[in-house]
């Protein structure tokens, strides 16, 4: 299913948006520079998993 894979690590991202719900990730603030670096050359159309997003949080 599209939208269920984390583009940073390739693991499941548990995206709630794919289930037409508000995703948990809306409440996490990330460092934009770290995010851009993590997604360099990768798809930016999918959510990150909790672990990857946590590593980028401020």
C-alpha positions, -999 to 999 in steps of 0.1 A, spaced: 0 0 0 15 34 -10 23 57 19 31 30 44 69 29 40 93 53 56 115 68 29 144 73 53 148 37 67 125 16 45 105 3 75 67 7 81 58 42 90 23 35 105 10 66 86 -25 74 98 -31 97 68 -31 65 47 -61 55 68 -78 89 64 -70 99 100 -49 127 115 -14 113 119 6 113 151 34 130 132 15 163 132 25 168 168 62 163 163 85 193 156 115 185 135 148 202 126 142 212 90 179 209 81 182 174 96 150 164 77 163 177 44 195 158 50 177 126 59 155 128 28 183 139 4 177 119 -29 147 101 -14 109 104 -18 94 133 1 58 122 -6 57 98 23 58 101 61 87 91 82 83 64 109 83 73 146 119 62 151 133 83 122 111 113 131 122 111 167 158 113 157 150 145 138 129 161 165 140 194 181 
